[in-house]
């Protein structure tokens, strides 16, 4: 169906946003879902002005494919999605666990 992982991003982002809104929309202040594959997570935290929620944000030198940001009044939760258009392997799971 998809030729590569990047082609999956729009569909996965819509799915993730819908899922997060359904699950956390009432108690959260804002929900954002971004394509974060081409820059370190720390850069997105700076762009969104979330540094106060992540004191060690400058060490977040990871590039997961898609990130959900769930903002509450006093914290921001992160949701990582790593897209694969092949059979999943232990290596793929380890990559996501490492990001977490």
Backbone as CSV, one residue per row, in Angstrom:
resi,resn,N_x,N_y,N_z,CA_x,CA_y,CA_z,C_x,C_y,C_z
1,UNK,0.814,-1.193,0.000,0.000,0.000,0.000,0.862,1.264,0.000
2,UNK,1.816,1.349,0.934,2.715,2.505,0.989,4.063,2.110,0.405
3,UNK,4.652,2.994,-0.364,5.963,2.707,-0.945,7.084,2.888,0.076
4,UNK,6.882,3.819,1.004,7.879,4.054,2.044,7.196,4.590,3.298
5,UNK,7.963,4.698,4.354,7.403,5.114,5.640,6.802,6.522,5.591
6,UNK,7.458,7.424,4.905,7.006,8.824,4.884,5.612,8.941,4.271
7,UNK,5.280,8.093,3.324,3.926,8.117,2.747,2.858,7.777,3.787
8,UNK,3.249,7.086,4.840,2.314,6.698,5.895,1.969,7.862,6.822
9,UNK,2.840,8.829,6.922,2.716,9.863,7.943,1.361,10.575,7.974
10,UNK,0.832,11.075,6.860,-0.448,11.793,6.950,-1.580,10.946,7.540
11,UNK,-1.680,9.692,7.112,-2.732,8.817,7.645,-2.515,8.519,9.121
12,UNK,-1.284,8.251,9.501,-0.967,7.951,10.894,-1.186,9.188,11.764
13,UNK,-0.830,10.348,11.262,-1.021,11.578,12.031,-2.509,11.854,12.267
14,UNK,-3.337,11.651,11.250,-4.792,11.841,11.429,-5.335,10.852,12.453
15,UNK,-4.906,9.596,12.335,-5.349,8.574,13.287,-4.926,8.926,14.710
16,UNK,-3.656,9.329,14.887,-3.159,9.637,16.221,-3.879,10.848,16.810
17,UNK,-4.062,11.880,16.028,-4.750,13.075,16.525,-6.171,12.733,16.969
18,UNK,-6.889,11.994,16.153,-8.254,11.587,16.493,-8.267,10.762,17.780
19,UNK,-7.353,9.825,17.890,-7.268,8.964,19.065,-6.946,9.768,20.328
20,UNK,-5.991,10.680,20.225,-5.619,11.481,21.394,-6.739,12.430,21.811
21,UNK,-7.419,13.018,20.851,-8.545,13.909,21.172,-9.656,13.129,21.856
22,UNK,-9.967,11.953,21.328,-11.016,11.128,21.937,-10.649,10.727,23.366
23,UNK,-9.386,10.412,23.567,-8.964,9.899,24.873,-8.616,10.986,25.884
24,UNK,-7.990,12.088,25.421,-7.484,13.101,26.346,-8.045,14.502,26.099
25,UNK,-8.892,14.651,25.098,-9.369,15.973,24.706,-10.060,16.765,25.792
26,UNK,-10.854,16.120,26.622,-11.613,16.836,27.651,-10.725,17.368,28.771
27,UNK,-9.701,16.629,29.143,-8.862,17.065,30.252,-7.623,17.844,29.812
28,UNK,-7.307,17.847,28.532,-6.104,18.544,28.067,-6.437,19.965,27.620
29,UNK,-5.390,20.770,27.599,-5.495,22.153,27.131,-5.356,22.210,25.605
30,UNK,-4.427,21.406,25.091,-4.163,21.397,23.647,-3.507,20.079,23.264
31,UNK,-3.821,19.601,22.061,-3.202,18.389,21.520,-2.633,18.724,20.146
32,UNK,-1.364,18.408,19.969,-0.689,18.615,18.686,-0.067,17.304,18.240
33,UNK,-0.143,17.034,16.955,0.515,15.866,16.376,1.374,16.376,15.227
34,UNK,2.679,16.103,15.306,3.619,16.649,14.328,4.494,15.564,13.706
35,UNK,4.875,15.804,12.474,5.875,15.002,11.787,7.225,15.463,12.326
36,UNK,7.878,14.618,13.089,9.121,15.009,13.754,10.331,14.206,13.274
37,UNK,10.221,13.604,12.108,11.288,12.707,11.651,12.558,13.430,11.207
38,UNK,12.455,14.711,10.865,13.596,15.388,10.255,14.320,16.380,11.161
39,UNK,13.995,16.355,12.461,14.682,17.244,13.398,14.625,16.613,14.786
40,UNK,15.583,16.949,15.622,15.613,16.399,16.973,14.413,16.876,17.785
41,UNK,13.963,16.042,18.694,12.832,16.367,19.549,13.065,17.665,20.317
42,UNK,14.296,17.913,20.749,14.586,19.136,21.509,14.232,20.385,20.702
43,UNK,14.400,20.365,19.402,14.051,21.516,18.566,12.550,21.771,18.550
44,UNK,11.762,20.725,18.523,10.307,20.888,18.560,9.855,21.421,19.916
45,UNK,10.507,20.971,20.973,10.173,21.457,22.316,10.440,22.959,22.398
46,UNK,11.526,23.417,21.807,11.831,24.854,21.781,10.793,25.600,20.950
47,UNK,10.495,25.102,19.748,9.518,25.766,18.876,8.159,25.912,19.545
48,UNK,7.766,24.919,20.303,6.459,24.930,20.963,6.502,25.617,22.334
49,UNK,7.699,26.060,22.728,7.890,26.730,24.020,7.508,25.836,25.204
50,UNK,7.910,24.577,25.134,7.625,23.605,26.182,8.845,23.317,27.059
51,UNK,9.881,24.146,26.986,11.108,23.881,27.732,10.858,23.727,29.231
52,UNK,9.940,24.513,29.788,9.707,24.459,31.243,9.165,23.101,31.691
53,UNK,8.561,22.363,30.766,8.019,21.052,31.098,9.063,19.934,31.005
54,UNK,10.169,20.219,30.342,11.217,19.219,30.116,12.579,19.831,30.460
55,UNK,12.947,19.845,31.748,14.193,20.492,32.171,15.439,20.005,31.424
56,UNK,15.458,18.770,30.990,16.628,18.230,30.292,16.384,18.126,28.783
57,UNK,15.531,18.998,28.263,15.128,18.906,26.849,16.309,18.959,25.889
58,UNK,17.370,19.653,26.248,18.506,19.788,25.326,19.184,18.454,25.047
59,UNK,18.921,17.456,25.880,19.516,16.127,25.674,18.624,15.242,24.807
60,UNK,17.455,15.731,24.423,16.504,14.929,23.641,16.899,14.961,22.168
61,UNK,17.928,14.265,21.846,18.475,14.221,20.481,17.967,12.981,19.760
62,UNK,16.661,12.842,19.713,16.050,11.695,19.051,15.155,12.192,17.931
63,UNK,14.954,11.355,16.933,14.144,11.707,15.769,13.136,10.604,15.503
64,UNK,12.081,10.610,16.269,11.004,9.664,16.026,10.146,10.213,14.894
65,UNK,9.414,9.349,14.230,8.679,9.756,13.032,7.579,10.767,13.329
66,UNK,6.728,10.461,14.276,5.580,11.309,14.597,5.524,11.450,16.114
67,UNK,5.214,12.665,16.571,5.103,12.898,18.004,3.789,13.580,18.310
68,UNK,3.103,13.063,19.312,1.918,13.719,19.841,2.306,14.467,21.104
69,UNK,1.849,15.699,21.219,2.085,16.527,22.394,0.728,16.773,23.041
70,UNK,0.569,16.327,24.272,-0.684,16.531,24.996,-0.379,17.529,26.107
71,UNK,-0.867,18.752,25.938,-0.580,19.810,26.897,-1.713,19.929,27.907
72,UNK,-1.327,19.913,29.173,-2.238,20.153,30.286,-1.800,21.473,30.914
73,UNK,-2.429,21.881,31.955,-2.032,23.131,32.602,-0.628,23.106,33.170
74,UNK,-0.214,21.960,33.712,1.066,21.900,34.417,2.054,20.877,33.866
75,UNK,1.725,20.257,32.743,2.642,19.276,32.158,2.291,19.045,30.688
76,UNK,3.235,18.416,30.001,3.035,17.992,28.613,3.449,16.532,28.523
77,UNK,2.558,15.702,28.034,2.879,14.297,27.790,3.254,14.126,26.321
78,UNK,4.130,13.180,26.061,4.582,12.883,24.701,4.111,11.501,24.288
79,UNK,3.736,11.377,23.019,3.365,10.089,22.434,4.217,9.921,21.182
80,UNK,4.969,8.837,21.122,5.845,8.587,19.979,5.255,7.516,19.074
81,UNK,5.362,7.756,17.769,4.990,6.755,16.778,6.177,6.577,15.844
82,UNK,6.589,5.356,15.680,7.652,5.010,14.742,7.010,4.175,13.646
83,UNK,6.989,4.688,12.439,6.321,4.026,11.317,7.250,3.012,10.653
84,UNK,6.691,1.879,10.324,7.419,0.837,9.595,6.481,0.255,8.545
85,UNK,6.952,0.122,7.333,6.136,-0.509,6.296,6.686,-1.894,5.938
86,UNK,7.299,-2.519,6.934,7.792,-3.889,6.810,7.301,-4.650,8.039
87,UNK,7.602,-5.932,8.104,7.268,-6.698,9.300,8.057,-6.140,10.476
88,UNK,7.406,-6.055,11.618,8.076,-5.533,12.805,9.084,-6.543,13.337
89,UNK,10.140,-5.994,13.915,11.187,-6.842,14.480,11.501,-6.373,15.898
90,UNK,12.276,-7.159,16.593,12.724,-6.781,17.923,13.538,-5.488,17.864
91,UNK,14.283,-5.313,16.827,15.067,-4.095,16.625,14.160,-2.868,16.554
92,UNK,13.045,-2.989,15.828,12.089,-1.876,15.730,11.493,-1.540,17.088
93,UNK,11.116,-2.566,17.841,10.557,-2.363,19.169,11.595,-1.725,20.091
94,UNK,12.817,-2.166,19.999,13.893,-1.605,20.813,14.106,-0.117,20.505
95,UNK,13.960,0.249,19.255,14.108,1.641,18.849,13.055,2.496,19.574
96,UNK,11.825,2.080,19.572,10.751,2.832,20.205,10.927,2.874,21.726
97,UNK,11.325,1.766,22.305,11.582,1.724,23.750,12.720,2.677,24.106
98,UNK,13.733,2.711,23.276,14.843,3.624,23.501,14.415,5.079,23.479
99,UNK,13.537,5.451,22.569,13.009,6.809,22.512,12.244,7.157,23.787
100,UNK,11.512,6.173,24.282,10.695,6.405,25.473,11.562,6.574,26.699
